Amino acid sequence: MRVKCDCESRCTALDLAVDASGSTAITASVGLGGANRAADVRAVQSLLNDVRPDRGGPVPPLDVDGLAGPLTNGAIGKFQRKQSLPAADSRVDPDGPTLQALNSERSNKGADPDRRTREAARLATAVAAMPDVQLAVQRAISLTEAAIDFAMLGKGLTTSSEPFDFVSKHFKFEGLSRDRTLADLAFIKTTYIRMRSVLRGRTGLTGTLIFGANMFDIDPHPGGSPSQAKAYVPREDGEGLVTSRIYWTDAVDGHPRDRFTYLTLHELGHFVDEEDPSLEIVDHGYAFFGTVLKLNHELRMHNADNYAMMAFDRTFGRARLVALYPLLAAMPA
Ligand SMILES: [Zn+2]
């Protein structure tokens, strides 16, 4: 499954070979002395990350980077020892017992009898968060409009610098020319307006309503989705997935509604690039890892978390934002 975004994960694009049974396959051996093809290594790293620590999974989770270094090889060996596999050689072979055991750990996870209940609760929370998402997008549009007024007119009886300062806190406008400032503010406003049109739903070429109320679905590959991802948007249709949906994975279960609100705002950013690649909103940094705070203006303009952060901050306040992402406490007030 190829995803446009596996949000809150340490990898940006994964190619996972998942067969009809849901098992992950590799083309050649991975680990100590293995062929270590990048896609295979990523598949094994993702499988290992899905193993519970008490079943031999790595702590902390591995970077899913396609590189078989000491941490990955060590994690394979640890898993083999914990599972008492025939050979603890720190290598996973395409038809070997270690790959079989890794897939079995993953499918055991999927065989959870409470799964249907948890999935229903997950979808219900995502839908319950929708009014908050709509409010946040509307507030972000109003905020950006007020910032544009200030950038055009300057401070006066009807214009305050506060909205502009708020936008600048999130998108770092310092040092830009007036023309560039106005152009980039217009881009931000357009992005939020496109998010709003997604929320309202629109009719596809075949007459079916896409997005809107049909926007959410349950990840149909429990354990097969990118490791740690809480929500994702597929890059192409197939394997039971369509690109007009946001898929929620079991990694989001138990999280507060604010998390669903924030992640929906983030995923909406990825939706708005369908028609024009120059409008693309991708992932350059995450609030979850604090990496969003290190981005310059140019990267922030195209980073999904910046759009989610500003809308959330404006609507629900800094305290609720920091409660979700404690590393954002380092953000200027
Ligand atoms: Zn993303």
Boltz pocket constraint, residues with backbone or C-beta under 6 A from the ligand:
constraints:
  - pocket:
      binder: B
      contacts: [[A, 4], [A, 5], [A, 6], [A, 7], [A, 8], [A, 266], [A, 267], [A, 270], [A, 282], [A, 283], [A, 304]]
      max_distance: 6.0
